[in-house]
Amino acid sequence: MSPHPFTAARDFLVANRTDYEAAVRGFRWPSMETFNWGFDYFDVIAAGNTQPALIVVEEDGTNHVRTFQELSEGSNRVASFFRTLGMKRGDRLLVMLGNEVALWETFVACMKLGVVVIPATTLLGADDIRDRFDRGRVAHVVAAADCASKFAAISQPFTRISVGDPTPAGWHAFGESAAATTSLSPDRETGHDDPLLLYFTSGTTAKPKLVMHTHQSYPVGHLSTMYWLGLQGGDVHWNISSPGWAKHAWSCVFAPWNAGATVFAFNYRKFHARSILEALVKHGITTICAPPTVWRMLVQERLADYPVALREVASAGEPLNPEVIEQVRAAWGLTIRDGFGQTETTALIGNPPGQRLKVGSMGRALPGYRIELINADGAVGDEGEICINISDGRGGLMRGYGDDHNRTAEVTSGNLYRTGDVASRDADGYITYIGRADDVFKASDYRISPFELESILIEHPAIAEAAVVPSPDPVRHAVPKAFVTLATGQAPSRELAQQILEFCRARLAPYKRIRRLEFSDLPKTISGKIRRVELRRQEAERRAAATRTPLEFFEEDF
């Protein structure tokens, strides 16, 4: 019997995991009118499979392990329980859980039922929750018991399911699902374009967007993410990411389980680099993906003292400093590989295993995606906005923005999806990130990439984080200004400001030079992304009023 189209596509990428040219040349997104990843793929690979699918480790050393077969059966019980509570296909369920088994069981159960999942971080406040209820049209909630009070102000009726003890008054206990049946049949076939996920973005420049993904776009689309990460069956994969955001589904659900790998999670109250490194060794992690902030903290320890079993190491979210990459390579003989994608997509661009890396580049277009750089004139060139050519298929691209059809039409017109990110591409096809289109600015008629300048700033040992925005200037129109947060043990001073400005001057061309600096905390979204739009507005207002703070320094001051 011929393999399922999804399985065949997966097997092709696994077979060509280190042959980029062959993978790009031969890969095609599987064409399916109906597809339910939970029934058609997960249950199939889970039948009789006693390999761990999920390992969740607590800070006290407690382990929660579920095999593929156990998770398949557990998700069926949860789905059966949800049905008794009246959940049906097309309903929308908000999930507010940490890394616990119930999160994964709920996720797969909803997929099987056709219930649309709205992932939500446990950090959400009352206004954020109200926005999700109003725009997401939430009908059901699964939340940790200690988060139940966050929903007290919601007056509209919704199903309440609580995970953990004690169960709040008026809530159903998730634990009741343990007594439900494992016998589960779909109410009908799932169309490939049926809705599966609604993600609220982090809102770095405006109100969070509501991103709609389907049973095709994320489960199937994350074959590209699996390929970029280099995952294989038998791997133990650790993605350091919080539930509620798209990267968690990327690499804590679809990419590893598409490969038949084990998902690993480690719950800790406060980040300690040594604890992370000890967990890598103790639990035999073979592949890891972590944001640059984590990598920068890890290299503060003597990596060579930790005999890891890692084969693949990856990073995503922003460019990673070359010296961090070199420290990891020197200690472990492994090169951190970068990748790029959005909540609206799966991994679009990356450095897959076995390929030559170029310093500063986030790699090449991944199998299944035709990436074009569109300049200000609308022409394809070597520099411009990163776009997906969707004339031959959408791959892992979202169905659209759930509550904004005009915006959907705007970003997908002309058979292109426009990411809003700007990059350049060299003759070998390697793409280097420049910045968000909204963040790139001109100074003395030269275009400035905040990311490039920020990457230089954080190389200074006194700086923990930095953000660069345009500062209005009567002569140059605008000059680069840096807002910096200092590392632990550092204190702001005139002398340190001068030292940082000189540090940057020695490493940047004159037109890119940072000419103003302010010691400051950085405004962030709830997901931790810097809100440069807020800094730009603040800076414009301050220059218009001709005011300065005691912790603000100009190049001419020295």
PESUL-V792482 format. One record per pair of residues at least 6 apart in sequence whose ideal C-beta (glycine too) atoms are under 7 Angstrom apart, sorted by the first residue. I is the first residue (numbers start at 1). J is the second residue. If there is no record, write none. Layout:
<<I;J> <I;J>>
//
This chain:
<<3;11> <4;40> <5;30> <5;31> <5;32> <6;30> <6;32> <6;35> <6;41> <6;220> <8;30> <9;30> <9;223> <10;223> <10;258> <12;26> <12;27> <13;23> <13;27> <13;223> <13;226> <13;227> <13;367> <14;232> <14;259> <16;22> <16;23> <17;227> <17;230> <17;353> <18;353> <18;354> <20;352> <20;355> <23;227> <23;367> <24;367> <27;367> <27;368> <29;220> <29;368> <29;393> <29;395> <30;220> <32;192> <33;192> <34;189> <34;190> <34;191> <34;192> <35;190> <35;192> <35;215> <35;216> <36;111> <36;112> <36;186> <36;190> <36;215> <37;111> <37;215> <37;219> <38;75> <38;108> <38;111> <38;112> <39;112> <39;186> <42;72> <42;108> <42;257> <43;72> <45;68> <45;260> <46;68> <46;69> <46;71> <46;72> <47;69> <48;69> <49;67> <49;68> <49;69> <50;67> <50;69> <51;67> <51;68> <51;262> <52;65> <52;67> <52;262> <53;66> <53;67> <53;68> <53;71> <53;257> <53;262> <53;263> <54;66> <54;71> <54;101> <54;104> <54;263> <55;63> <55;65> <55;262> <55;264> <55;283> <56;64> <56;99> <56;100> <56;101> <56;265> <56;267> <57;63> <57;266> <57;279> <57;283> <58;267> <59;267> <59;268> <59;269> <64;101> <66;74> <66;101> <71;104> <71;105> <71;108> <73;182> <74;105> <75;105> <75;108> <75;109> <75;112> <76;182> <76;184> <77;177> <77;178> <77;180> <77;181> <77;182> <78;105> <78;106> <78;109> <78;177> <79;109> <79;112> <79;113> <79;184> <80;180> <80;181> <80;184> <81;176> <81;177> <81;180> <82;109> <82;113> <83;113> <85;159> <85;172> <86;159> <87;93> <87;113> <87;115> <87;140> <89;113> <89;114> <89;115> <89;187> <90;114> <90;116> <91;115> <91;116> <91;139> <91;140> <92;116> <92;118> <92;136> <92;137> <92;138> <92;139> <92;198> <93;110> <93;115> <93;116> <93;117> <93;118> <93;140> <93;141> <93;142> <94;118> <94;120> <94;132> <94;136> <94;138> <94;141> <95;103> <95;106> <95;117> <95;118> <95;119> <95;120> <95;142> <96;120> <96;122> <96;143> <96;144> <96;147> <97;103> <97;142> <97;143> <97;144> <97;163> <97;243> <98;122> <98;144> <98;243> <98;267> <99;243> <99;265> <99;267> <100;163> <102;163> <102;174> <103;243> <106;142> <107;117> <107;253> <110;117> <111;196> <112;184> <112;186> <114;190> <114;194> <116;195> <116;196> <116;197> <116;198> <117;197> <118;132> <118;136> <118;138> <118;198> <119;199> <119;243> <119;244> <120;132> <120;244> <121;242> <121;243> <121;244> <121;245> <121;526> <122;144> <122;147> <123;526> <124;150> <124;526> <126;150> <126;153> <128;526> <129;150> <129;151> <132;138> <132;200> <133;154> <133;156> <135;210> <135;403> <136;198> <136;210> <138;158> <139;158> <139;159> <140;158> <140;159> <141;151> <141;158> <141;159> <141;160> <141;161> <142;161> <142;163> <142;174> <143;151> <143;162> <144;163> <144;164> <145;162> <145;163> <145;164> <145;165> <145;166> <145;167> <145;168> <146;164> <148;162> <148;168> <148;171> <160;170> <160;171> <160;172> <161;171> <161;172> <161;174> <162;168> <162;171> <162;172> <162;173> <162;174> <163;174> <167;173> <190;215> <192;214> <192;215> <192;216> <193;214> <193;216> <193;399> <194;214> <194;215> <195;212> <195;214> <196;213> <196;214> <196;215> <196;218> <197;213> <197;218> <197;249> <198;210> <198;212> <198;402> <199;211> <199;246> <199;343> <200;208> <200;210> <201;208> <201;209> <201;211> <201;343> <202;208> <202;525> <202;526> <202;527> <202;529> <203;525> <204;525> <204;529> <204;531> <204;533> <205;438> <205;533> <209;401> <210;401> <210;402> <210;403> <211;343> <211;344> <211;398> <211;401> <212;398> <212;399> <212;400> <212;401> <212;402> <213;398> <213;399> <214;399> <217;394> <217;396> <217;397> <217;398> <217;399> <218;249> <218;254> <218;346> <218;396> <219;254> <221;346> <221;395> <221;396> <222;250> <222;254> <222;255> <222;258> <222;346> <222;396> <223;258> <224;346> <224;347> <224;366> <224;367> <224;368> <224;369> <224;395> <224;396> <225;250> <225;251> <225;254> <225;255> <225;346> <225;347> <226;255> <226;258> <226;259> <227;352> <227;366> <227;367> <228;339> <228;347> <228;350> <228;352> <228;366> <229;251> <229;255> <229;287> <229;289> <229;312> <229;314> <230;287> <230;312> <230;352> <230;353> <231;237> <231;255> <231;256> <231;259> <231;261> <231;287> <232;259> <232;261> <233;259> <233;260> <233;261> <234;261> <235;259> <235;261> <235;262> <235;286> <235;287> <236;262> <236;264> <236;283> <236;284> <236;285> <236;286> <237;251> <237;256> <237;261> <237;262> <237;263> <237;264> <237;287> <238;264> <238;285> <238;288> <239;251> <239;252> <239;289> <240;290> <240;291> <240;294> <241;247> <241;248> <241;251> <241;252> <242;248> <245;527> <246;343> <250;346> <251;289> <252;263> <252;265> <256;262> <256;263> <257;263> <264;283> <264;285> <266;279> <268;275> <271;297> <273;297> <273;298> <273;300> <273;301> <274;301> <276;298> <277;298> <277;301> <277;306> <280;306> <280;308> <280;310> <281;306> <281;307> <281;308> <284;309> <285;309> <285;310> <286;309> <286;310> <286;311> <287;310> <287;311> <287;312> <288;310> <288;313> <289;314> <289;315> <289;316> <290;315> <291;315> <291;316> <291;317> <292;315> <292;317> <292;318> <292;320> <295;315> <295;320> <295;324> <295;336> <296;324> <299;324> <299;327> <299;328> <303;327> <303;328> <303;331> <303;332> <304;331> <308;332> <310;332> <310;334> <312;353> <313;328> <313;334> <313;336> <314;336> <314;337> <314;339> <315;336> <315;338> <316;338> <316;339> <318;451> <319;360> <319;433> <319;451> <319;455> <320;336> <320;338> <321;455> <321;458> <321;459> <322;359> <323;459> <325;335> <325;336> <328;334> <328;336> <329;335> <335;357> <337;350> <337;351> <337;357> <338;350> <338;351> <338;362> <338;363> <339;347> <339;349> <339;350> <339;362> <339;363> <340;348> <340;349> <340;350> <340;362> <340;433> <341;347> <341;348> <342;419> <344;397> <344;398> <345;396> <345;397> <346;396> <347;366> <348;365> <348;366> <348;369> <348;371> <348;388> <349;362> <349;363> <349;364> <349;365> <349;366> <349;371> <349;431> <350;362> <350;363> <350;366> <351;357> <351;363> <358;430> <360;432> <361;430> <361;431> <361;432> <362;431> <362;432> <362;433> <363;430> <363;431> <364;429> <364;430> <364;431> <365;371> <368;395> <369;388> <369;395> <370;388> <370;389> <370;392> <371;386> <371;388> <372;380> <372;387> <372;389> <372;416> <373;380> <373;381> <373;382> <373;383> <373;384> <373;385> <373;386> <373;423> <373;425> <374;380> <374;384> <374;385> <374;387> <374;416> <375;381> <375;383> <375;384> <382;424> <382;425> <383;424> <384;422> <385;418> <385;419> <385;420> <385;421> <385;422> <385;437> <386;419> <386;421> <386;423> <387;416> <387;417> <387;418> <387;419> <388;397> <388;416> <388;417> <389;415> <389;416> <390;397> <390;412> <390;415> <390;416> <390;417> <391;415> <397;417> <400;408> <401;407> <401;408> <411;417> <411;418> <420;436> <420;437> <421;433> <421;436> <421;437> <422;434> <422;435> <422;437> <422;440> <423;431> <423;432> <423;433> <423;434> <424;432> <424;434> <425;431> <433;451> <434;440> <434;449> <434;451> <435;449> <435;450> <435;451> <439;450> <439;532> <440;447> <440;448> <440;449> <441;448> <441;470> <441;478> <442;448> <442;477> <442;478> <443;470> <443;476> <443;477> <443;478> <443;479> <443;480> <443;511> <444;476> <444;511> <446;511> <448;480> <448;512> <450;468> <450;469> <450;532> <453;468> <453;480> <453;508> <453;512> <453;514> <454;466> <454;467> <454;468> <456;504> <456;507> <456;508> <457;463> <457;466> <457;482> <457;484> <457;504> <458;465> <458;466> <460;500> <460;503> <462;486> <462;487> <462;490> <462;496> <463;484> <463;486> <463;487> <464;485> <464;486> <464;487> <465;485> <465;522> <466;482> <466;483> <466;484> <467;483> <467;522> <467;530> <467;532> <467;535> <468;480> <468;481> <468;482> <468;514> <469;481> <469;532> <469;535> <469;536> <469;539> <470;478> <470;536> <471;478> <471;479> <471;481> <471;516> <471;539> <471;543> <472;478> <472;540> <472;543> <473;479> <479;515> <479;516> <480;512> <480;514> <480;515> <481;516> <481;517> <481;518> <481;539> <482;514> <482;517> <483;518> <483;520> <483;522> <483;535> <484;517> <484;519> <485;521> <485;522> <486;492> <486;519> <492;519> <492;551> <494;553> <497;517> <497;553> <498;558> <500;517> <501;514> <501;517> <501;555> <504;513> <504;514> <505;513> <515;554> <515;555> <516;554> <516;555> <517;553> <518;549> <518;551> <518;552> <519;551> <520;551> <522;530> <523;531> <523;534> <523;535> <524;530> <524;531> <525;531>>
//
